[in-house]
Amino acid sequence: MPRTWRPPFPLDVAGVLGPLRRGPGDVAFRAEDGIWLTANTPVGPGTLHVTRPDDVVGRAWGDGGDWLLDRLPAMLGAEDDDSAFEAHHPLIAETRRRLPGFRLGACGRVWDMLLPAVLEQKVTVVEAHRSYRELCRKFGTPAPGPAPAGMRVPPTPRAVLGITDWEWHRAGVDGARRRALIAAARVAHRLEGAAESRGEVGRALLCKVPGIGVWTAAEIAQRAWGDPDAVSFGDFHLAGLVGWALLGHPLDDDGMAEILSPYRPQRHRAVRYVEASGARKPRFGPRFAPRDYRAM
């Protein structure tokens, strides 16, 4: 049965759900006749299809279908409160004015956000997205319902615990990342509580897992509960982008923390406006070449 929701605010559905997508080949997310996404929910796997001819219309399949439909408004930013946000830089003020449909969505699914975030540690996005696709295809399950061909539900914690060393290697996942994923899978049921605690408390819970640090916890928090203050400190590109966009010169993490300090407790929102502005940092050298751990 379709579920209809009329948002009480301007809303860019594709823009809000976009951070859930892991690359153009993501088999758990498809922008095709609306937005399709798959998920592991507390009651089982599900597929969600979101369209917006006028109101938002959600359709879902699988054991987790009703859970996804119940969660749809929050996924689209209904729990996001930006009323106290103040732009301290012209670029951010102009981007905020230009994008009234911008919201921070909260998908409510810690494990599904943790798996690709750990895979993105200290490698290029090309490598990480390739590994994520391969793990989903081999250890995930087919998307319930009439989803586009090839869509998969990401592997569950149980499935991850069953992956052999050779299979990790074939997926291009090195030892440090596989150890972090195995450690997280063993306590995955407890980590879901981070989305209920939220904020610094939720991020601190995630960081109790060996191999999950500030960057990974922030990447999870941004998507799982729409954390407006979770900045991805330690990111290879982010501090440079923020520095060039707001000051015209590069920054390190300490410098980024200082320039973002007036935005507490909504520093991540400020960063998202910088990213949405279209600002880019200059390129001074060749791009970092992806590695293929499968050949090592």
N, C-alpha and C positions, 0 to 999 in steps of 0.2 A: 504494500500500500504506500503510495507516495506521501511524503511528509512535506508540508509547505510552511515556510517561515518568511515573514516580512520584516526585514531588518529595520530598526528605528534610526538608522544612520546611513550615510553614504557608504557603499561597500564595493570594493573591487575583489570579487570572488577569486579570480585567478591570482591576483597579487597576494592575497592573504594566504592562500593554500600553497603558493609557489615554493616557500622554503621547505616544504615536505618532499619536494622532488629532488632526487639524487641523480642529476645528469639527464641528458636527452634520451638515454636508453633505459631509464629506470623502469623495471618491470613491475613495480608496486605502485606506480603513479603514471597516469596517462592523460594528457590534455587532448581529448578527442570527443567532439560533440558534448562539450562541458568538461568536467573534471572527473576522472575515475581514480580511486585509490583503494588499496587493500590494507588490512590491518589485522593484528592479533589483539583481540579484546579480552577482557576478563571472562567472557562467556564463550569464546571461540573465535575462529577466523571470520572475517566479513569483507564484503566489497561495498563501497559507497560510490554512487554516481550523483554528482551535483550539477544542476543546470540553473540558469536564471533568465527565463524569458521576461519576467517582471519580478515577482517574488522568487525567493530561493526555493527550489524544489529538490528534495533529496529522495533517492531510491536506494535500497540496500538489500543485500542477500547474504545468506549464510547464518550460522549461529550467532555471530556478532552483529548482524544487521540492525536489530533494534537498538543495540547499544550505540552504534555509530549514528543512527538517526537522532537519538536522544542527545548525543554530544554535538550535533551539527552546529547549533548556534555558537557554542563556545569555540569550536574549531574556526568559525568565521569571525571571531573577535567580540562576541557578545559580552564576555567577561572583562574585556580590556577597557581600562579607564585612563584616558589621556587628558582628562580635564585640567590637571595641574601642570601639564607639560608647558615649558616656556623655552622658546627658541632663543639662544644666546648668540647665534651666528646668522648672518644674512642668508647663507646657502641653505641652512636648515629651515629657516623661516619661509623662504621661497618654495622649497620642496614641500613643506607642510601645506602651504596654500595651494600648490598645484595638484596635490594628491589627497583630496578630502576622503577618498575611500580607503586610505591606508589604515590597517588594524594589525594587532598582534594576536594571532590565533593560538588556541591551546588545544592540541589534539588529545591530551590526556593519556598518551601511551609512551611510557618511559622506555620499555625494552625496544620497541620498534625504532625509537630515535637513537638509542644507545648503540645499536649494532652498526649502522652506517657511520656514526660519529667516531667510534673507535677505529673503524677501517680508514678514516680520513686522517688519522694521526701521522704526521711526519712523512707523508707521501704526497704526490701530486693528486689532484682530483681525478685525473684520468685513471691512475692506478686504483684509487679507492673505489671509483664507480664501477670499474671492471670487476673488481673483487666482489663487490656487493651484488652485481648482476649474477655472477657465477654462483655465489652462495644461495641466492634466492632461487635460481633455476634448479639447482641440484638438491637443496635441502629445504626449500620452501614448499608450499602446496599450491595447487591451481586455485585461481581466484574463483570464489563462488559466484553463481549467477551468470548473466550474459555479458561478462566483461570482455573488452577487446582481446583478441588472440594473443597469447603469450604472457598475460599478466599473472603474477604469482603473489602469494602471501609470504612475507619474509619468514625466515626460519624462526622457530620458537626457541626458547632457552634449552628445552630438552633436545631439540634437533642439533643445536650447536654443541652440546656436550657429547653428542655421538659422532662428531666429525673427527676423522683420524688425522694424524700428522701429515700423511701423504696428501690427503684431500685439502688440508689447509694450504699446503705447498702448491698444489695445482691451481688453487684459487688466488695465488699470489700474496698470501698473508704471512708476514714474517712472525718470528717467535714472540716478540714483545706484544704485538697486537692480538695474536691468538691467545696468549696467556691472560690478557686483560678481558677478552671476551669470555673465556672459560670461567674466570673468577666472577664476572658479572652474572653469567648464566646460573651459577650455583646459588646466587642470592637474589635472583631476579624478582621473586615474589615480594621481597622486602624493599627492593629499589622502587617499585611502583608507588610506595608511600611518599616518595620525594615530590610527586605531583600534587599530593594533598598538603604537604608541609609548605611547599613553594619557597621562593626567595632564597636567602643565604642558607637557611636550614636545609632546604631541599638539595641545594647544590653541595652542601657539606656532606650529606648522606651519600650522594653519588661518589664523592671523592674518597670515601672510606674503602672503595674497591681498588686494589692494587692495579695501577695502570690507567686509572682515570684521574686526571688532574683538572686544573682550573679551566683550560680550553675546552676539554671534552664535556665537562659538566655544564659549561655555559651553552655549548651547542645543543645539548639535550634540553636544558631548561628553556631555551628560547622557543622551542617547538612544542615540548610536552605541556608546559603550563604558561606559555606566552610571557615569560619572565622579562619585564621591561628594563631590568637593570643588569642582566647577565651579559657582560662584555666578553668576547672571545680573546682574552689576553693570551699571548703566545702564538697568535696567528701569524703566519709568514708574511702576509700582505696587509693586514688590517691597519696597523699603526701607521704605515707609510701612506695608505690611502687617506686616512683621517687627517694626517698632517698636511698632505698636499692640498686636500679639499678645503680645509679650514684655515690654514696658515700659509700655504704656498711653499712649504718645505717639509722634508720627511721627519717623522718622529719615531722614537722607540716606545716600548710599552709604558715606561714611566712617564714619558711626555704625553702619551695618549691619555693615561689616567689623569694627569693634571688638567689637560684641556677639557676632558669630559666631566670633571668633578662638579661643575655647576649644574649638571643635568641629573645628579643623584635625586631620587632613586629610579631614573628613567634613562640611564646611559645607553642601554641597548637600543632604545627607541631612537635616540639621537644618531647612533651609528647606522641604523636602518635608513634614516632619512639621508644620510651622507651617501650610502650605497645606491639609494633610489634616485639621487640627484643626477646621476650620469657622470659624476666627477671621476677622473682616472689619474693615477700617478704616472709620471713619465717613465719610459723604459730606457735603461742605460746599458743593457747587455742581453745576451741570449736567454731564452727561457730555460728553466730547470728541466732537464730531460727526464721523462718518466723511466723508472726502473721496472724490470720484469723479474720478480722474485722467483717465478717458475723456472727461469733459466739458470738459477744459481745452484 
